[in-house]
C-alpha cells in the first residue's frame, strides 16, 4: 500500500510545519527521498564495514542470530520492530538503510500519542535478515534472552530540509529522520530526533537491554551508536492516543507467540525464513 502522506514537511531540527489546527502541512506534492535500501542496497564491502560492530559482539557458533552476509535487495524499504527481553525489556526499531538495518532500542516502544516522547538509543546496525529473526539468544551472548518480531512492514522516508528531500542515511547522520510506517500494527508518521550524544563506552548497553546511564552515547556506518534520540508520533490522521498496541497486541506478527511462549523450554529458536 502506498502511504497517503509522502509530502509532509519535516525539517532537520525536528520542527514540523503546522497549520492553524495543529496538523502537519502538505508539502505541495514534493517527493521525499527513498529509504536507500529499497533501491538495491549498498555494495558488499560497504555493508560488511557497517556490520563490523555487530559481528564483533556475537559468536555465531552459539547464537542463532543471522551472521549477515552483504547482499543487494530491490523493492520497498523494510522496517521491523522486535520485542526483546534482555537485561531489560525493550523494543528494537529497525529501518532498512543502505543495505543494513539502522537500529534504536526503545524501552517503552512506539506510541500513537504525539504527546509521548519515547526514549530511543542508537544501537549497532544489524543485517537485513535480522528483520525476520525470532528466537532465544543464549545466556552469555550479547543481548541474551527471547526476541519476537512484534511488527514488520515497509516504510517511506518523509524527511525534508528547506523543502528538499533528504536521504535516510544522511538524515540519521544529521540527527533527524521522519518516516511513514506501513505495517501490521503501526501505520503513520513517526519522527526520530537526536537529543544528545553519549558515552561510547556504554554504547553496547542499549542493544543488550540496559537503560542508558547519564549521557549514554550518525549514520548507519556505526557512528553515533549510543546516542540518545526521541521517537515521537507525528500529528497526522493516524495519531490516536487510544491506540496502545504495546499493551493490547503483545504477540509476534510472524508466529503468533508471545515472549513468554517463545522462552518456554519447548520453544526453539527460529532463523530467518
BELVEN-V909722 format. One record per backbone hydrogen bond with DSSP energy under -0.5 kcal/mol. NH is the residue of the N-H (numbers start at 1). CO is the residue of the C=O. Records with the same first field share a line. If there is no record, write none. Layout:
BEGIN
NH=CO + CO
END
This chain:
BEGIN
3=1
6=3
8=5
9=25
10=8
11=15
14=11
16=14
17=9
19=23
22=19
24=235
25=17
27=7
30=27
33=159
36=34
37=96
38=35
39=36
40=37 + 73
41=36
47=43
48=44
49=45
50=46
51=47
52=49
55=51
56=52
57=53 + 54
58=55
60=58
62=59
63=59
73=40
75=38
79=153
80=94
81=151
82=92
83=148
84=82 + 90
85=146
86=84 + 88
87=208
90=84
91=106
92=82
93=91 + 104
94=80 + 92
95=102
96=78
97=95 + 100
100=97
101=126
102=95 + 100
103=123
104=93
105=121
106=91 + 104
107=105
109=106
112=243
114=112
116=113
118=116 + 231
120=229
121=105
122=120 + 227
123=103
126=101
130=127
131=128
132=129
133=130
134=270
135=147
137=135 + 145
141=138
142=57
144=141
145=137
147=135
148=83
150=81 + 148
151=81
153=79
154=182
155=77
156=180
158=178
159=178
160=10
161=164
164=161
166=159
168=34
171=167
172=168
173=169
174=170
175=171 + 172
176=171
177=192
179=190
180=156
181=179 + 188
182=154
183=186
184=152
188=181
190=179
191=232
192=177
193=230
194=175
195=228
196=228
199=215
200=198
202=199
203=200
205=202
206=202
207=203
208=204
209=206
210=205
214=212
216=214
217=199
222=219
225=222
226=122
227=217 + 224
228=196
229=120 + 227
230=193
231=118
232=191 + 230
233=116
234=189
236=234
239=236
240=112
243=240
244=242
247=244
248=244
249=245
252=257
253=149
254=149
256=252
262=258
263=259
264=260 + 261
267=264
268=266
270=134
END
